[in-house]
Amino acid sequence: MEIDAEANKVINLLKAQYGLRDKSAAINKMAKQYKEIVLESEFKPEYVRKLVEIQKQPIIRVGSTSELRKRYGLK
C-alpha cells in the first residue's frame, strides 16, 4: 500500500494519540471513525466536511452584547 507523506503523518498522530501498536491499528481506528461520522451519520458528507472545517477556525470571543455591538459598529 502506498501512503503519501500527509496521510502517513495523520496515521502516526492517531497511533500516538490512541497508544496504538502499529499503523494497521491506526488505519482500523480511522476507518471506524469514518464509518461512525460519515457513513452512519444523519447528515450529508458535505455538511460534515464543512462542519469539520468550521471547527478548525479560531474562536472569536465577543464577551457581552455591548462589546459585540462595539466590535461590529452596531447600535
N, CA, C and O atoms as CSV, one atom per row, in Angstrom:
chain,resi,resn,atom,element,x,y,z
A,1,MET,N,N,0.848,-1.165,0.000
A,1,MET,CA,C,0.000,0.000,0.000
A,1,MET,C,C,0.899,1.234,0.000
A,1,MET,O,O,1.852,1.317,0.774
A,2,GLU,N,N,0.591,2.178,-0.863
A,2,GLU,CA,C,1.349,3.427,-0.906
A,2,GLU,C,C,0.582,4.515,-0.168
A,2,GLU,O,O,-0.605,4.728,-0.416
A,3,ILE,N,N,1.273,5.206,0.744
A,3,ILE,CA,C,0.666,6.268,1.537
A,3,ILE,C,C,1.522,7.516,1.357
A,3,ILE,O,O,2.743,7.468,1.506
A,4,ASP,N,N,0.865,8.645,1.032
A,4,ASP,CA,C,1.647,9.870,0.867
A,4,ASP,C,C,2.082,10.414,2.239
A,4,ASP,O,O,1.640,9.925,3.279
A,5,ALA,N,N,2.936,11.412,2.222
A,5,ALA,CA,C,3.536,11.938,3.450
A,5,ALA,C,C,2.490,12.490,4.410
A,5,ALA,O,O,2.586,12.270,5.618
A,6,GLU,N,N,1.498,13.202,3.895
A,6,GLU,CA,C,0.455,13.787,4.749
A,6,GLU,C,C,-0.377,12.708,5.437
A,6,GLU,O,O,-0.650,12.801,6.633
A,7,ALA,N,N,-0.778,11.688,4.687
A,7,ALA,CA,C,-1.544,10.582,5.265
A,7,ALA,C,C,-0.711,9.833,6.293
A,7,ALA,O,O,-1.225,9.430,7.336
A,8,ASN,N,N,0.566,9.647,6.008
A,8,ASN,CA,C,1.458,8.970,6.937
A,8,ASN,C,C,1.554,9.745,8.252
A,8,ASN,O,O,1.578,9.155,9.332
A,9,LYS,N,N,1.607,11.077,8.144
A,9,LYS,CA,C,1.675,11.927,9.329
A,9,LYS,C,C,0.410,11.768,10.177
A,9,LYS,O,O,0.480,11.662,11.402
A,10,VAL,N,N,-0.741,11.752,9.510
A,10,VAL,CA,C,-2.013,11.597,10.217
A,10,VAL,C,C,-2.081,10.233,10.910
A,10,VAL,O,O,-2.507,10.131,12.061
A,11,ILE,N,N,-1.664,9.206,10.205
A,11,ILE,CA,C,-1.681,7.859,10.783
A,11,ILE,C,C,-0.768,7.792,12.006
A,11,ILE,O,O,-1.141,7.208,13.024
A,12,ASN,N,N,0.414,8.380,11.916
A,12,ASN,CA,C,1.326,8.383,13.057
A,12,ASN,C,C,0.765,9.172,14.238
A,12,ASN,O,O,0.960,8.792,15.392
A,13,LEU,N,N,0.060,10.280,13.943
A,13,LEU,CA,C,-0.578,11.052,15.011
A,13,LEU,C,C,-1.672,10.241,15.700
A,13,LEU,O,O,-1.764,10.237,16.928
A,14,LEU,N,N,-2.492,9.559,14.920
A,14,LEU,CA,C,-3.526,8.701,15.504
A,14,LEU,C,C,-2.913,7.594,16.343
A,14,LEU,O,O,-3.391,7.280,17.433
A,15,LYS,N,N,-1.860,7.016,15.821
A,15,LYS,CA,C,-1.160,5.933,16.523
A,15,LYS,C,C,-0.681,6.416,17.892
A,15,LYS,O,O,-0.857,5.723,18.894
A,16,ALA,N,N,-0.078,7.603,17.932
A,16,ALA,CA,C,0.419,8.155,19.185
A,16,ALA,C,C,-0.726,8.589,20.093
A,16,ALA,O,O,-0.691,8.340,21.298
A,17,GLN,N,N,-1.732,9.231,19.528
A,17,GLN,CA,C,-2.849,9.760,20.310
A,17,GLN,C,C,-3.610,8.656,21.042
A,17,GLN,O,O,-3.999,8.831,22.197
A,18,TYR,N,N,-3.822,7.539,20.389
A,18,TYR,CA,C,-4.590,6.455,20.979
A,18,TYR,C,C,-3.715,5.336,21.539
A,18,TYR,O,O,-4.234,4.329,22.020
A,19,GLY,N,N,-2.404,5.501,21.480
A,19,GLY,CA,C,-1.491,4.488,22.014
A,19,GLY,C,C,-1.599,3.163,21.287
A,19,GLY,O,O,-1.568,2.099,21.905
A,20,LEU,N,N,-1.727,3.232,19.974
A,20,LEU,CA,C,-1.888,2.014,19.175
A,20,LEU,C,C,-0.535,1.388,18.862
A,20,LEU,O,O,0.483,2.080,18.825
A,21,ARG,N,N,-0.529,0.097,18.640
A,21,ARG,CA,C,0.737,-0.636,18.489
A,21,ARG,C,C,1.391,-0.484,17.122
A,21,ARG,O,O,2.614,-0.555,17.010
A,22,ASP,N,N,0.580,-0.273,16.071
A,22,ASP,CA,C,1.158,-0.144,14.738
A,22,ASP,C,C,0.227,0.661,13.824
A,22,ASP,O,O,-0.862,1.073,14.223
A,23,LYS,N,N,0.687,0.871,12.595
A,23,LYS,CA,C,-0.088,1.669,11.643
A,23,LYS,C,C,-1.378,0.975,11.232
A,23,LYS,O,O,-2.368,1.641,10.931
A,24,SER,N,N,-1.381,-0.351,11.217
A,24,SER,CA,C,-2.606,-1.081,10.878
A,24,SER,C,C,-3.707,-0.774,11.875
A,24,SER,O,O,-4.860,-0.585,11.488
A,25,ALA,N,N,-3.365,-0.723,13.153
A,25,ALA,CA,C,-4.349,-0.389,14.187
A,25,ALA,C,C,-4.850,1.042,14.010
A,25,ALA,O,O,-6.030,1.320,14.223
A,26,ALA,N,N,-3.951,1.951,13.620
A,26,ALA,CA,C,-4.339,3.346,13.390
A,26,ALA,C,C,-5.279,3.453,12.188
A,26,ALA,O,O,-6.251,4.209,12.228
A,27,ILE,N,N,-4.999,2.710,11.128
A,27,ILE,CA,C,-5.861,2.720,9.950
A,27,ILE,C,C,-7.230,2.127,10.292
A,27,ILE,O,O,-8.255,2.633,9.836
A,28,ASN,N,N,-7.250,1.062,11.088
A,28,ASN,CA,C,-8.522,0.477,11.526
A,28,ASN,C,C,-9.333,1.483,12.341
A,28,ASN,O,O,-10.545,1.600,12.159
A,29,LYS,N,N,-8.663,2.209,13.241
A,29,LYS,CA,C,-9.328,3.226,14.063
A,29,LYS,C,C,-9.914,4.314,13.168
A,29,LYS,O,O,-11.050,4.745,13.363
A,30,MET,N,N,-9.125,4.755,12.183
A,30,MET,CA,C,-9.573,5.784,11.260
A,30,MET,C,C,-10.796,5.304,10.466
A,30,MET,O,O,-11.735,6.072,10.256
A,31,ALA,N,N,-10.789,4.065,10.034
A,31,ALA,CA,C,-11.909,3.517,9.264
A,31,ALA,C,C,-13.172,3.463,10.123
A,31,ALA,O,O,-14.263,3.773,9.643
A,32,LYS,N,N,-13.030,3.071,11.384
A,32,LYS,CA,C,-14.184,3.025,12.290
A,32,LYS,C,C,-14.740,4.424,12.527
A,32,LYS,O,O,-15.956,4.619,12.529
A,33,GLN,N,N,-13.856,5.397,12.725
A,33,GLN,CA,C,-14.300,6.772,12.935
A,33,GLN,C,C,-15.000,7.307,11.692
A,33,GLN,O,O,-16.031,7.971,11.794
A,34,TYR,N,N,-14.448,7.023,10.533
A,34,TYR,CA,C,-15.054,7.451,9.275
A,34,TYR,C,C,-16.457,6.857,9.146
A,34,TYR,O,O,-17.403,7.548,8.769
A,35,LYS,N,N,-16.577,5.580,9.462
A,35,LYS,CA,C,-17.878,4.916,9.375
A,35,LYS,C,C,-18.882,5.592,10.298
A,35,LYS,O,O,-20.011,5.862,9.889
A,36,GLU,N,N,-18.484,5.869,11.540
A,36,GLU,CA,C,-19.396,6.486,12.508
A,36,GLU,C,C,-19.774,7.909,12.112
A,36,GLU,O,O,-20.939,8.298,12.196
A,37,ILE,N,N,-18.789,8.673,11.684
A,37,ILE,CA,C,-19.021,10.091,11.419
A,37,ILE,C,C,-19.670,10.330,10.068
A,37,ILE,O,O,-20.579,11.154,9.961
A,38,VAL,N,N,-19.229,9.633,9.043
A,38,VAL,CA,C,-19.694,9.924,7.683
A,38,VAL,C,C,-20.763,8.939,7.207
A,38,VAL,O,O,-21.834,9.354,6.765
A,39,LEU,N,N,-20.483,7.668,7.294
A,39,LEU,CA,C,-21.392,6.686,6.704
A,39,LEU,C,C,-22.661,6.477,7.518
A,39,LEU,O,O,-23.733,6.274,6.948
A,40,GLU,N,N,-22.556,6.524,8.844
A,40,GLU,CA,C,-23.731,6.292,9.681
A,40,GLU,C,C,-24.382,7.595,10.136
A,40,GLU,O,O,-25.344,7.578,10.904
A,41,SER,N,N,-23.872,8.686,9.677
A,41,SER,CA,C,-24.383,9.994,10.074
A,41,SER,C,C,-25.709,10.286,9.398
A,41,SER,O,O,-25.981,9.817,8.293
A,42,GLU,N,N,-26.534,11.074,10.088
A,42,GLU,CA,C,-27.785,11.516,9.503
A,42,GLU,C,C,-27.550,12.712,8.588
A,42,GLU,O,O,-28.458,13.146,7.878
A,43,PHE,N,N,-26.334,13.241,8.608
A,43,PHE,CA,C,-26.001,14.414,7.822
A,43,PHE,C,C,-25.296,14.013,6.534
A,43,PHE,O,O,-24.669,12.957,6.454
A,44,LYS,N,N,-25.409,14.867,5.539
A,44,LYS,CA,C,-24.709,14.631,4.279
A,44,LYS,C,C,-23.207,14.785,4.510
A,44,LYS,O,O,-22.798,15.607,5.330
A,45,PRO,N,N,-22.377,14.012,3.805
A,45,PRO,CA,C,-20.921,14.107,3.963
A,45,PRO,C,C,-20.382,15.516,3.727
A,45,PRO,O,O,-19.424,15.933,4.377
A,46,GLU,N,N,-21.000,16.253,2.792
A,46,GLU,CA,C,-20.541,17.616,2.517
A,46,GLU,C,C,-20.730,18.491,3.755
A,46,GLU,O,O,-19.878,19.326,4.060
A,47,TYR,N,N,-21.845,18.302,4.469
A,47,TYR,CA,C,-22.120,19.077,5.673
A,47,TYR,C,C,-21.108,18.747,6.763
A,47,TYR,O,O,-20.619,19.641,7.453
A,48,VAL,N,N,-20.796,17.467,6.917
A,48,VAL,CA,C,-19.832,17.045,7.935
A,48,VAL,C,C,-18.463,17.640,7.636
A,48,VAL,O,O,-17.785,18.118,8.545
A,49,ARG,N,N,-18.047,17.615,6.357
A,49,ARG,CA,C,-16.752,18.195,5.980
A,49,ARG,C,C,-16.720,19.689,6.284
A,49,ARG,O,O,-15.725,20.202,6.797
A,50,LYS,N,N,-17.811,20.383,5.967
A,50,LYS,CA,C,-17.884,21.819,6.230
A,50,LYS,C,C,-17.831,22.095,7.728
A,50,LYS,O,O,-17.178,23.042,8.166
A,51,LEU,N,N,-18.512,21.277,8.505
A,51,LEU,CA,C,-18.508,21.419,9.956
A,51,LEU,C,C,-17.106,21.227,10.528
A,51,LEU,O,O,-16.688,21.972,11.415
A,52,VAL,N,N,-16.388,20.244,10.030
A,52,VAL,CA,C,-15.011,19.998,10.485
A,52,VAL,C,C,-14.132,21.203,10.173
A,52,VAL,O,O,-13.314,21.604,11.001
A,53,GLU,N,N,-14.292,21.784,8.984
A,53,GLU,CA,C,-13.512,22.974,8.613
A,53,GLU,C,C,-13.841,24.151,9.526
A,53,GLU,O,O,-12.949,24.897,9.929
A,54,ILE,N,N,-15.122,24.315,9.851
A,54,ILE,CA,C,-15.526,25.401,10.745
A,54,ILE,C,C,-14.929,25.194,12.131
A,54,ILE,O,O,-14.500,26.155,12.771
A,55,GLN,N,N,-14.899,23.951,12.599
A,55,GLN,CA,C,-14.349,23.661,13.921
A,55,GLN,C,C,-12.856,23.974,13.999
A,55,GLN,O,O,-12.341,24.235,15.086
A,56,LYS,N,N,-12.163,23.951,12.879
A,56,LYS,CA,C,-10.727,24.253,12.858
A,56,LYS,C,C,-10.449,25.752,12.960
A,56,LYS,O,O,-9.328,26.152,13.276
A,57,GLN,N,N,-11.462,26.584,12.693
A,57,GLN,CA,C,-11.274,28.029,12.717
A,57,GLN,C,C,-11.136,28.523,14.152
A,57,GLN,O,O,-11.700,27.936,15.076
A,58,PRO,N,N,-10.373,29.618,14.337
A,58,PRO,CA,C,-10.211,30.152,15.692
A,58,PRO,C,C,-11.536,30.697,16.235
A,58,PRO,O,O,-12.373,31.209,15.492
A,59,ILE,N,N,-11.693,30.569,17.535
A,59,ILE,CA,C,-12.899,31.037,18.210
A,59,ILE,C,C,-12.786,32.538,18.434
A,59,ILE,O,O,-11.738,33.033,18.849
A,60,ILE,N,N,-13.861,33.256,18.161
A,60,ILE,CA,C,-13.897,34.698,18.392
A,60,ILE,C,C,-14.699,34.932,19.661
A,60,ILE,O,O,-15.898,34.654,19.713
A,61,ARG,N,N,-14.036,35.437,20.665
A,61,ARG,CA,C,-14.711,35.753,21.928
A,61,ARG,C,C,-15.235,37.180,21.836
A,61,ARG,O,O,-14.476,38.102,21.538
A,62,VAL,N,N,-16.518,37.365,22.087
A,62,VAL,CA,C,-17.102,38.700,21.969
A,62,VAL,C,C,-17.507,39.270,23.321
A,62,VAL,O,O,-17.749,40.473,23.420
A,63,GLY,N,N,-17.589,38.468,24.344
A,63,GLY,CA,C,-17.963,38.970,25.658
A,63,GLY,C,C,-19.443,39.294,25.717
A,63,GLY,O,O,-20.285,38.449,25.413
A,64,SER,N,N,-19.757,40.520,26.111
A,64,SER,CA,C,-21.146,40.926,26.279
A,64,SER,C,C,-21.731,41.415,24.959
A,64,SER,O,O,-21.023,41.578,23.965
A,65,THR,N,N,-23.035,41.643,24.976
A,65,THR,CA,C,-23.691,42.153,23.766
A,65,THR,C,C,-23.217,43.561,23.434
A,65,THR,O,O,-23.144,43.930,22.262
A,66,SER,N,N,-22.894,44.351,24.455
A,66,SER,CA,C,-22.391,45.701,24.176
A,66,SER,C,C,-21.025,45.650,23.503
A,66,SER,O,O,-20.739,46.466,22.627
A,67,GLU,N,N,-20.168,44.690,23.905
A,67,GLU,CA,C,-18.868,44.526,23.255
A,67,GLU,C,C,-19.047,44.035,21.816
A,67,GLU,O,O,-18.296,44.433,20.926
A,68,LEU,N,N,-20.029,43.184,21.593
A,68,LEU,CA,C,-20.323,42.697,20.245
A,68,LEU,C,C,-20.766,43.859,19.357
A,68,LEU,O,O,-20.296,43.996,18.227
A,69,ARG,N,N,-21.665,44.687,19.865
A,69,ARG,CA,C,-22.132,45.846,19.104
A,69,ARG,C,C,-20.980,46.801,18.790
A,69,ARG,O,O,-20.884,47.336,17.685
A,70,LYS,N,N,-20.111,47.003,19.775
A,70,LYS,CA,C,-18.978,47.906,19.597
A,70,LYS,C,C,-18.032,47.349,18.515
A,70,LYS,O,O,-17.569,48.092,17.650
A,71,ARG,N,N,-17.758,46.071,18.571
A,71,ARG,CA,C,-16.840,45.429,17.617
A,71,ARG,C,C,-17.324,45.563,16.185
A,71,ARG,O,O,-16.531,45.825,15.281
A,72,TYR,N,N,-18.640,45.382,15.969
A,72,TYR,CA,C,-19.182,45.381,14.612
A,72,TYR,C,C,-19.905,46.687,14.264
A,72,TYR,O,O,-20.595,46.756,13.247
A,73,GLY,N,N,-19.758,47.703,15.082
A,73,GLY,CA,C,-20.326,49.002,14.792
A,73,GLY,C,C,-21.840,49.026,14.755
A,73,GLY,O,O,-22.442,49.740,13.953
A,74,LEU,N,N,-22.454,48.238,15.631
A,74,LEU,CA,C,-23.914,48.182,15.685
A,74,LEU,C,C,-24.429,49.121,16.763
A,74,LEU,O,O,-23.706,49.451,17.703
A,75,LYS,N,N,-25.675,49.549,16.628
A,75,LYS,CA,C,-26.263,50.454,17.638
A,75,LYS,C,C,-27.034,49.706,18.683
A,75,LYS,O,O,-27.586,50.317,19.598
